[in-house]
Amino acid sequence: MPKKILIVEDERDISRMLDYNLRKDGYATAVIEDGSRAVMAAAKERPDLVLLDIMLPGLDGTEVLKRLRADQKTASIPVIMLTAKSEETDKIVGLELGADDYVTKPFAIKELLARIKAVLRRSSAKAAEESRFRDGGLEVDFERVLVAVKGKPVELTAKEFILLRALVSAGGKVLSREDLLEKAWGMDASLDIETRTVDVHIGTLRRKLKNEGARIITVKNFGYRFE
């Protein structure tokens, strides 16, 4: 399936040139000419990359970038800013706001295509890294649903894996028993359900993880955290 690129550019000659060359290079494309629609399109379409001009009608490119980074749905989408030579300050602001790269107009299409490929490679590598947890002797592959301790596979039930994933993904924050119950069983904590169920599964999970299981810390009268 081809990578999809959202082109946000109000100069039609440039947007048509980009659209033609990107399609020729095997990408799927969508073209938006104003900032407000670009924010909505990115959230709806979830493109693999956004080419974002700074000078746009309505919301300018820096404001679009700010909104993309503030929305969980679009925060991780790579963005390449398109800037004019006179907009050096905008380049700096764009990079500070989280742009992945910038290209100065006028640009050679071969250079832009090379930049796009480089950014997409970095994005794919980052996504692959985020799909795994490695720390100490514990390895968790979220996509393949695999767990290993010191290189040796550990067999977990589906519920145990969901609990472990929630704990290691929390960044050391405490998760209540109600939170864990909802994540693993999809149960509303307001219902009269025995949260002791979580304690039993955590106990089994600790035993299966051996020494690494000691990193699941009980927070009295509240829940658990992973350290």
LUMLO-147393 format. One record per residue (C-alpha): residue number from 1; residue in one letter; x, z, y negated. Coordinates in pm, whole numbers, m for minus. Each point is the difference from the previous one (the first is absolute). Layout:
% LUMLO-147393
resi:resn:east:up:north
NUM:A:X:Z:Y
...
% end
This chain:
% LUMLO-147393
resi:resn:east:up:north
1:M:0:0:0
2:P:154:m102:m335
3:K:92:261:m257
4:K:m245:9:m291
5:I:126:m1:m358
6:L:m217:82:m300
7:I:110:m201:m305
8:V:m96:168:m328
9:E:81:m251:m273
10:D:m210:m128:m290
11:E:208:m311:m77
12:R:m163:m260:221
13:D:298:m233:24
14:I:209:286:135
15:S:m270:137:231
16:R:m63:m347:147
17:M:372:m55:53
18:L:32:339:171
19:D:m310:m58:211
20:Y:122:m342:116
21:N:354:109:88
22:L:m102:322:172
23:R:m255:m182:215
24:K:263:m264:77
25:D:232:280:114
26:G:m264:131:242
27:Y:m166:278:m200
28:A:m370:55:m57
29:T:m78:45:m368
30:A:m263:114:m246
31:V:20:m53:m376
32:I:m135:241:m263
33:E:30:m58:m374
34:D:m75:342:m151
35:G:115:355:59
36:S:m331:173:67
37:R:m97:m243:274
38:A:350:24:145
39:V:m36:375:58
40:M:m335:m51:176
41:A:128:m295:205
42:A:307:190:118
43:A:m213:294:117
44:K:m244:m230:179
45:E:235:m261:148
46:R:307:221:71
47:P:255:m281:m49
48:D:349:28:146
49:L:152:m51:m345
50:V:m109:m38:m363
51:L:167:m234:m248
52:L:m91:160:m331
53:D:47:m149:m346
54:I:46:253:m279
55:M:m188:m185:m276
56:L:m361:m10:119
57:P:m340:5:m172
58:G:m182:331:28
59:L:231:236:185
60:D:363:m100:m37
61:G:235:m11:297
62:T:148:346:m49
63:E:m347:158:m8
64:V:m100:m197:311
65:L:312:126:177
66:K:m73:357:m106
67:R:m351:m22:147
68:L:122:m161:321
69:R:250:280:54
70:A:m262:267:m79
71:D:m246:m126:264
72:Q:73:99:359
73:K:m137:m334:122
74:T:254:m201:m201
75:A:285:245:m64
76:S:227:m146:267
77:I:m60:m371:m74
78:P:329:m160:m118
79:V:m11:m138:m355
80:I:231:m254:m162
81:M:m34:m13:m379
82:L:22:m332:m184
83:T:151:54:m345
84:A:121:m205:m296
85:K:358:39:m122
86:S:m124:173:m315
87:E:m169:275:204
88:E:309:195:109
89:T:m170:332:m78
90:D:m297:m100:215
91:K:234:m63:293
92:I:134:353:m24
93:V:m349:148:m33
94:G:m120:m206:297
95:L:282:118:224
96:E:m57:360:m108
97:L:m370:m35:88
98:G:89:m119:349
99:A:44:m378:m11
100:D:209:m117:296
101:D:174:m280:m189
102:Y:m34:m223:m306
103:V:62:m366:m71
104:T:63:m135:m347
105:K:m182:m310:m127
106:P:86:m281:18
107:F:106:40:362
108:A:108:m229:282
109:I:m260:m4:275
110:K:272:31:267
111:E:122:322:m160
112:L:m352:140:m12
113:L:m64:m88:365
114:A:325:172:96
115:R:m101:311:m197
116:I:m342:3:167
117:K:153:m20:347
118:A:245:280:m82
119:V:m273:230:m133
120:L:m225:m70:300
121:R:289:78:237
122:R:63:332:m174
123:S:m371:78:6
124:S:m25:m72:373
125:A:303:217:73
126:K:m146:284:m206
127:A:m337:m28:176
128:A:172:11:338
129:E:193:309:m106
130:E:m318:171:m123
131:S:m165:m67:336
132:R:252:235:164
133:F:102:361:m39
134:R:353:103:95
135:D:137:344:m69
136:G:222:224:208
137:G:m69:m75:364
138:L:m357:m120:m58
139:E:m104:m365:m22
140:V:m359:m114:m54
141:D:m100:m367:m9
142:F:m342:m6:m168
143:E:m76:m366:77
144:R:101:1:366
145:V:m128:356:56
146:L:326:119:153
147:V:174:337:m22
148:A:349:94:112
149:V:205:319:m14
150:K:377:m56:7
151:G:m63:m351:126
152:K:m225:105:288
153:P:m364:m120:m6
154:V:m270:264:m35
155:E:m349:m66:135
156:L:m271:118:m240
157:T:m376:m27:12
158:A:m172:m194:m279
159:K:m105:323:m176
160:E:349:147:24
161:F:151:m315:m149
162:I:m247:2:m291
163:L:78:366:m70
164:L:375:m66:9
165:R:m33:m304:m224
166:A:m202:199:m253
167:L:254:283:m6
168:V:316:m211:m30
169:S:m164:m222:m264
170:A:m99:295:m219
171:G:350:43:m142
172:G:17:371:75
173:K:m341:78:m147
174:V:m230:241:181
175:L:m300:m155:174
176:S:m296:223:71
177:R:m160:14:343
178:E:m305:m164:m155
179:D:215:m287:m131
180:L:155:m53:341
181:L:m336:25:175
182:E:m140:m271:m223
183:K:305:m227:43
184:A:14:23:379
185:W:m366:40:91
186:G:m172:m146:m306
187:M:m202:318:m34
188:D:m128:136:m329
189:A:148:345:m55
190:S:m335:114:m140
191:L:m150:m29:347
192:D:3:297:235
193:I:291:m120:215
194:E:264:223:155
195:T:329:m54:m184
196:R:172:176:289
197:T:m1:m348:157
198:V:280:m92:m241
199:D:205:306:96
200:V:m21:m88:370
201:H:118:m358:m59
202:I:279:114:m235
203:G:121:241:269
204:T:15:m281:256
205:L:169:m230:m251
206:R:269:259:m71
207:R:77:38:370
208:K:27:m375:53
209:L:236:m39:m297
210:K:225:280:135
211:N:253:108:m267
212:E:m154:m236:m256
213:G:m335:171:54
214:A:133:309:m177
215:R:m10:m203:m322
216:I:m381:22:4
217:I:m43:318:m201
218:T:m314:213:6
219:V:m118:104:m346
220:K:m202:315:59
221:N:m372:m21:m77
222:F:31:m361:m109
223:G:155:m264:225
224:Y:328:m173:79
225:R:289:m182:m159
226:F:295:m198:135
227:E:346:91:m127
% end
